[in-house]
Amino acid sequence: MATPSRRLFVDQFFVGWVYGPWVVASLLLILALRLLTEEDFSLHSHAWGLLGNASICFSIGCVCKLSWTMARFNAVRQLELQLRQELGLR
């Protein structure tokens, strides 16, 4: 059984969207490195473009992960505040 932090769905939200950009960045990096090793120098310009796209996907993945983490933290905080109010705690 998967741990709660490793589930694919959390409250009907597909968590794969959080990690998807990093998967795409990895695939683009592999493809770009493959093109850079080719002897045909006309392919090298395409490889550099793919490296740029991979870096953009990586940064989008960082923003997705940060947003997901902040949203989960705020949800737990709101739940804690609600429970404290119900119990009459400060």
VEXDREN-2710 file (C-alpha; in Angstrom, 1 decimal):
% VEXDREN-2710
k/r/px/py/pz
1/MET/0.0/0.0/0.0
2/ALA/1.3/3.4/-0.9
3/THR/2.2/6.0/1.7
4/PRO/-0.1/9.1/1.8
5/SER/2.6/11.3/0.3
6/ARG/3.0/8.9/-2.7
7/ARG/-0.6/8.5/-3.8
8/LEU/-1.5/9.4/-7.4
9/PHE/-4.8/11.1/-6.4
10/VAL/-5.3/13.4/-3.5
11/ASP/-8.9/14.6/-3.0
12/GLN/-9.6/13.8/-6.7
13/PHE/-6.6/15.8/-7.8
14/PHE/-4.1/14.0/-10.0
15/VAL/-0.7/14.6/-8.4
16/GLY/1.0/13.5/-11.6
17/TRP/0.6/17.1/-12.9
18/VAL/3.0/18.1/-10.1
19/TYR/5.8/15.8/-11.3
20/GLY/4.9/15.8/-15.0
21/PRO/7.1/18.7/-16.0
22/TRP/10.2/17.1/-14.5
23/VAL/9.5/13.9/-16.4
24/VAL/9.2/15.9/-19.7
25/ALA/12.4/17.8/-18.8
26/SER/14.3/14.5/-18.3
27/LEU/13.1/13.2/-21.6
28/LEU/14.0/16.4/-23.4
29/LEU/17.5/16.3/-21.8
30/ILE/18.1/12.7/-22.9
31/LEU/17.0/13.6/-26.5
32/ALA/19.1/16.7/-26.6
33/LEU/22.2/14.8/-25.4
34/ARG/21.5/12.2/-28.0
35/LEU/21.4/14.8/-30.7
36/LEU/24.6/16.5/-29.4
37/THR/26.5/13.2/-29.8
38/GLU/25.5/12.9/-33.5
39/GLU/28.2/13.7/-36.0
40/ASP/25.7/15.7/-38.1
41/PHE/26.3/19.3/-36.9
42/SER/23.0/20.5/-38.3
43/LEU/21.3/18.6/-35.5
44/HIS/23.2/20.4/-32.8
45/SER/21.1/23.6/-33.1
46/HIS/18.0/21.5/-32.5
47/ALA/19.7/20.0/-29.4
48/TRP/20.4/23.4/-27.9
49/GLY/16.7/24.3/-28.5
50/LEU/15.7/21.1/-26.7
51/LEU/18.0/22.0/-23.8
52/GLY/16.3/25.4/-23.5
53/ASN/12.9/23.7/-23.5
54/ALA/14.1/21.2/-20.8
55/SER/15.2/24.0/-18.6
56/ILE/11.8/25.7/-19.0
57/CYS/10.0/22.5/-18.1
58/PHE/12.2/22.0/-15.1
59/SER/11.4/25.5/-13.8
60/ILE/7.7/24.9/-14.3
61/GLY/8.1/21.7/-12.3
62/CYS/9.7/23.6/-9.5
63/VAL/6.8/26.1/-9.5
64/CYS/4.2/23.2/-9.5
65/LYS/5.9/21.4/-6.6
66/LEU/6.2/24.6/-4.6
67/SER/2.5/25.5/-5.2
68/TRP/1.4/22.0/-4.3
69/THR/3.4/22.0/-1.1
70/MET/2.1/25.4/-0.1
71/ALA/-1.5/24.4/-0.9
72/ARG/-1.2/21.3/1.3
73/PHE/0.4/23.3/4.1
74/ASN/-2.4/25.8/4.0
75/ALA/-5.0/23.1/4.0
76/VAL/-3.6/21.5/7.1
77/ARG/-3.3/24.9/8.7
78/GLN/-6.9/25.7/8.0
79/LEU/-8.0/22.3/9.4
80/GLU/-5.9/22.9/12.5
81/LEU/-7.4/26.4/13.1
82/GLN/-10.9/25.0/12.6
83/LEU/-10.3/22.2/15.1
84/ARG/-8.9/24.6/17.6
85/GLN/-11.9/26.9/17.3
86/GLU/-14.3/23.9/17.8
87/LEU/-12.3/22.8/20.9
88/GLY/-12.1/26.4/22.3
89/LEU/-8.3/26.5/22.2
90/ARG/-6.1/29.4/21.2
END
